[in-house]
């Protein structure tokens, strides 16, 4: 594979952006552009809801026609009732990427879940398995002694982790103490010893719109989802008693169910679901600002092909394909 690289410096292209920024369509178009030149890019999804089987409209999962013949991975990999973690995503997506490399293709990660992308690229420290007995004892101690006392206890054995946690963040304080009691080692040391990043030289391509433009796109998508089958999906989940499951945490699922049951008017549902998507987009922007070296584009309709060509050229240089392209022309 070109370029010749070590295991964790192999090429991976990552398309990021907020919800409703056109990442999937852009990724499919980019892969199609390379396919015309005999170069294969396969898309690896990075979406915390599209991994579930049996729902698609409410998660904006691309259908077969939207995939444009481009192989897609990490869609429909979990059952509806499962709790799917970022650590599991990173492990399973890495296996898919290894298969892509073996086929002589390149991985094109597309998604808006910053936690999933970070887990995939940087590795993810998940700690040892939960120790229910230790955790219960620590929680009972916290109820007697108070949050501040538990935080001071953590500071005594793991000052680095304690410095990053507020005393009121009892869940993480207890988890850090639980790890220490279970392993005899502080979380900070275990984190420092975690395996090296899976990918050290990713190429990031980012898509973004001004907030006002994005808000219009979001409202159009929300109306389309509600009319295209989202109401049936949430009714199906409710019928399976999955309203408390992780899958039902998808944006607007509660509101769509209220609309389906006649407990909310359509315009009210559209406004509330759109608001939730705008808030989520704001959090995503915060995530992506932490990424270094992102090549940002604003893909308006009038300049989509121009942006696509610029991204194609950048990816070609990243993959070291310019000489290949020149030789084949």
DAQUI-V846603 format. One record per residue. N is the residue number from 1. RES is the residue in three letters. OMEGA is omega as a letter, one per 20 degrees, with the letter a starting at -180 (NA if undefined). Layout:
<<N | RES | OMEGA> <N | RES | OMEGA>>
This chain:
<<1 | UNK | r> <2 | UNK | i> <3 | UNK | r> <4 | UNK | a> <5 | UNK | r> <6 | UNK | a> <7 | UNK | a> <8 | UNK | r> <9 | UNK | r> <10 | UNK | a> <11 | UNK | r> <12 | UNK | r> <13 | UNK | a> <14 | UNK | r> <15 | UNK | a> <16 | UNK | r> <17 | UNK | a> <18 | UNK | r> <19 | UNK | r> <20 | UNK | r> <21 | UNK | r> <22 | UNK | a> <23 | UNK | a> <24 | UNK | a> <25 | UNK | r> <26 | UNK | r> <27 | UNK | r> <28 | UNK | r> <29 | UNK | r> <30 | UNK | r> <31 | UNK | r> <32 | UNK | r> <33 | UNK | r> <34 | UNK | r> <35 | UNK | r> <36 | UNK | a> <37 | UNK | r> <38 | UNK | r> <39 | UNK | a> <40 | UNK | r> <41 | UNK | r> <42 | UNK | a> <43 | UNK | r> <44 | UNK | a> <45 | UNK | r> <46 | UNK | a> <47 | UNK | a> <48 | UNK | r> <49 | UNK | a> <50 | UNK | r> <51 | UNK | a> <52 | UNK | r> <53 | UNK | r> <54 | UNK | r> <55 | UNK | a> <56 | UNK | a> <57 | UNK | a> <58 | UNK | r> <59 | UNK | a> <60 | UNK | r> <61 | UNK | a> <62 | UNK | r> <63 | UNK | a> <64 | UNK | a> <65 | UNK | a> <66 | UNK | a> <67 | UNK | r> <68 | UNK | a> <69 | UNK | r> <70 | UNK | r> <71 | UNK | r> <72 | UNK | r> <73 | UNK | r> <74 | UNK | r> <75 | UNK | r> <76 | UNK | a> <77 | UNK | a> <78 | UNK | r> <79 | UNK | a> <80 | UNK | a> <81 | UNK | a> <82 | UNK | r> <83 | UNK | a> <84 | UNK | a> <85 | UNK | r> <86 | UNK | r> <87 | UNK | r> <88 | UNK | r> <89 | UNK | a> <90 | UNK | a> <91 | UNK | a> <92 | UNK | r> <93 | UNK | r> <94 | UNK | r> <95 | UNK | r> <96 | UNK | a> <97 | UNK | r> <98 | UNK | r> <99 | UNK | r> <100 | UNK | r> <101 | UNK | a> <102 | UNK | r> <103 | UNK | a> <104 | UNK | r> <105 | UNK | r> <106 | UNK | r> <107 | UNK | r> <108 | UNK | a> <109 | UNK | a> <110 | UNK | r> <111 | UNK | a> <112 | UNK | r> <113 | UNK | a> <114 | UNK | a> <115 | UNK | r> <116 | UNK | a> <117 | UNK | r> <118 | UNK | r> <119 | UNK | a> <120 | UNK | a> <121 | UNK | a> <122 | UNK | a> <123 | UNK | a> <124 | UNK | r> <125 | UNK | a> <126 | UNK | r> <127 | UNK | r> <128 | UNK | r> <129 | UNK | a> <130 | UNK | r> <131 | UNK | a> <132 | UNK | a> <133 | UNK | r> <134 | UNK | a> <135 | UNK | a> <136 | UNK | r> <137 | UNK | r> <138 | UNK | r> <139 | UNK | r> <140 | UNK | r> <141 | UNK | r> <142 | UNK | r> <143 | UNK | r> <144 | UNK | a> <145 | UNK | r> <146 | UNK | a> <147 | UNK | a> <148 | UNK | a> <149 | UNK | r> <150 | UNK | r> <151 | UNK | r> <152 | UNK | r> <153 | UNK | r> <154 | UNK | a> <155 | UNK | a> <156 | UNK | a> <157 | UNK | a> <158 | UNK | a> <159 | UNK | a> <160 | UNK | r> <161 | UNK | r> <162 | UNK | a> <163 | UNK | a> <164 | UNK | a> <165 | UNK | r> <166 | UNK | r> <167 | UNK | a> <168 | UNK | r> <169 | UNK | a> <170 | UNK | a> <171 | UNK | a> <172 | UNK | r> <173 | UNK | r> <174 | UNK | r> <175 | UNK | r> <176 | UNK | r> <177 | UNK | r> <178 | UNK | r> <179 | UNK | a> <180 | UNK | a> <181 | UNK | a> <182 | UNK | a> <183 | UNK | a> <184 | UNK | a> <185 | UNK | a> <186 | UNK | r> <187 | UNK | a> <188 | UNK | r> <189 | UNK | r> <190 | UNK | r> <191 | UNK | a> <192 | UNK | a> <193 | UNK | a> <194 | UNK | a> <195 | UNK | a> <196 | UNK | r> <197 | UNK | r> <198 | UNK | a> <199 | UNK | a> <200 | UNK | a> <201 | UNK | r> <202 | UNK | r> <203 | UNK | a> <204 | UNK | r> <205 | UNK | a> <206 | UNK | r> <207 | UNK | r> <208 | UNK | r> <209 | UNK | r> <210 | UNK | a> <211 | UNK | a> <212 | UNK | r> <213 | UNK | r> <214 | UNK | r> <215 | UNK | r> <216 | UNK | r> <217 | UNK | a> <218 | UNK | a> <219 | UNK | r> <220 | UNK | a> <221 | UNK | a> <222 | UNK | r> <223 | UNK | a> <224 | UNK | r> <225 | UNK | a> <226 | UNK | a> <227 | UNK | a> <228 | UNK | r> <229 | UNK | a> <230 | UNK | a> <231 | UNK | r> <232 | UNK | a> <233 | UNK | a> <234 | UNK | r> <235 | UNK | r> <236 | UNK | r> <237 | UNK | r> <238 | UNK | r> <239 | UNK | r> <240 | UNK | a> <241 | UNK | a> <242 | UNK | a> <243 | UNK | r> <244 | UNK | a> <245 | UNK | r> <246 | UNK | a> <247 | UNK | a> <248 | UNK | r> <249 | UNK | r> <250 | UNK | a> <251 | UNK | r> <252 | UNK | a> <253 | UNK | r> <254 | UNK | a> <255 | UNK | r> <256 | UNK | r> <257 | UNK | r> <258 | UNK | r> <259 | UNK | a> <260 | UNK | a> <261 | UNK | r> <262 | UNK | a> <263 | UNK | a> <264 | UNK | r> <265 | UNK | a> <266 | UNK | a> <267 | UNK | r> <268 | UNK | r> <269 | UNK | r> <270 | UNK | a> <271 | UNK | a> <272 | UNK | r> <273 | UNK | r> <274 | UNK | r> <275 | UNK | r> <276 | UNK | r> <277 | UNK | r> <278 | UNK | r> <279 | UNK | r> <280 | UNK | r> <281 | UNK | r> <282 | UNK | r> <283 | UNK | r> <284 | UNK | r> <285 | UNK | r> <286 | UNK | r> <287 | UNK | a> <288 | UNK | r> <289 | UNK | r> <290 | UNK | r> <291 | UNK | r> <292 | UNK | r> <293 | UNK | r> <294 | UNK | r> <295 | UNK | a> <296 | UNK | r> <297 | UNK | r> <298 | UNK | a> <299 | UNK | r> <300 | UNK | a> <301 | UNK | a> <302 | UNK | a> <303 | UNK | a> <304 | UNK | a> <305 | UNK | r> <306 | UNK | r> <307 | UNK | r> <308 | UNK | a> <309 | UNK | r> <310 | UNK | r> <311 | UNK | r> <312 | UNK | a> <313 | UNK | a> <314 | UNK | r> <315 | UNK | r> <316 | UNK | r> <317 | UNK | r> <318 | UNK | a> <319 | UNK | a> <320 | UNK | a> <321 | UNK | a> <322 | UNK | a> <323 | UNK | r> <324 | UNK | a> <325 | UNK | a> <326 | UNK | a> <327 | UNK | a> <328 | UNK | a> <329 | UNK | NA>>
